[in-house]
Amino acid sequence: MDTPKPAESASKDRRQMLEEFVAKHPADAFGRYGLAMECMRANDTAAAEENFRQLLSAKPEYVAAYFQYGRMLATLGRTEEARKILAEGVTRASYAGDTHALSEMQAALDDLG
């Protein structure tokens, strides 16, 4: 009988907790972001993408999500989609005055060519 490794078990528990939290508080941007990141960590890119989309639809000013979502898309070879998300993130970061996020996303965008 296979038992989950401690890291797998902790990750699954963390994801379950985040899913429960987001179900109770769907408008909580930080919870949704955490769930998207946890899904990404678990290589469940479909769930990560869905959570990033929901987050950015509800809270387009949540700048960190653009960087992580764009990075994930680039890793998946979805370069044009990554460019679009990162470019939107650059615009949002500029508007918010978040120069650190802006420079990270601009660098990621430049790396895509």
GIGI-V982250 format. One record per pair of residues at least 24 apart in sequence whose C-alpha atoms are under 10 Angstrom apart, sorted by the first residue. I is the first residue (numbers start at 0). J is the second residue. If there is no record, write none. Layout:
I|J  I|J
//
This chain:
7|41  10|37  10|38  10|40  10|41  11|37  11|38  11|41  13|37  14|38  14|40  14|41  21|50  25|53  25|54  25|57  26|53  26|54  26|57  26|58  27|54  27|57  27|58  28|53  28|54  28|55  28|57  28|58  28|61  28|64  29|54  29|61  29|64  30|54  31|55  31|64  32|61  32|63  32|64  32|67  33|64  35|64  35|67  35|68  36|64  36|67  36|68  36|71  39|67  39|68  39|71  44|68  44|71  44|72  44|75  47|71  48|72  59|87  59|88  59|91  60|88  60|90  60|91  60|92  60|94  60|95  61|88  61|91  61|92  61|95  62|87  62|88  62|89  62|90  62|91  62|92  62|93  62|95  62|97  62|100  62|101  62|104  63|88  63|91  63|92  63|97  63|100  63|101  63|103  63|104  64|88  65|89  65|91  65|92  65|100  65|104  66|100  66|101  66|103  66|104  66|105  66|107  66|108  67|104  69|104  69|107  69|108  70|104  70|107  70|108  70|111  73|107  73|108  73|110  73|111  78|108  78|111  78|112  79|111  81|107  81|108  81|111  82|107  82|108  82|109  82|110  82|111  82|112  83|108  84|108  85|109
//
